[in-house]
Amino acid sequence: MTQVNSSTLLQVSGLEVEVAERPLLTDFNLSVNPGALIEIKGPNGSGKTTLLRYLAGIRRAHRGSIDLRSHSFAYVGQKSGLNAALTAYENLRWLTQNADQNTSETELMRVLSELGLKSCRDMPVGSLSAGQVRRCGLASLLALKARIWLLDEPLTSLDESAIDWLKGAITSHRASGGGAVVATHATLGLPDTETIDLNVS
């Protein structure tokens, strides 16, 4: 039985994860408490990405429950999910407005600057490099001010400086009471990380 307490950010109970109507995970349970970092591991096809899509509400659970405890979340998938025709700034503006957050231009520019994207403010995302697009997607983590971060293979296309930034951002997020669930092949190497292995034999 998964332990639950009043401060839990995300509670998953008895979840069945399916791919092409085939059960991949059954009776899956997960608790994400403030300060938690949970890495989901496993080979391709084990259900890492699919599980995150369930947690983000992209796929609906037919069995089991996913309770976000009314907390906000930010999801960064393997694909950016950004509008290629909009600029980096316009994408962040749209994301925050869609989340009913009244974020100032100054704050959004601070976020872009922190990710090394200040000079890309007026450039369509479709014209950026793969690394810049990835940074832009990660910028949404700061812009949205969500308690729960759901990250799918976040190290993809990142250079060393961006990886260092991400590790620092996750560390600060945890210290402020947030939690993160990360599907990844390569560990972030951060302390007090809980690992869940979806390896199928």
Protein Blocks (a to p, Z undefined) as FASTA:
>chain_A
ZZddfklmbdcehiacdeehiafbghiacdddehiacddeddehilpmmmmmmmnomacc
fbdcddehhpacddddfbloiafkbcfklmmmmmmmmnopacdfklmmmmmmmnopmmmm
mgcfklpcfklmmmmmmmmmmmnopabdcdehklgopafklmmmmmmmmmmmmmnopacd
dddfbdghiahiacddfbdZZ
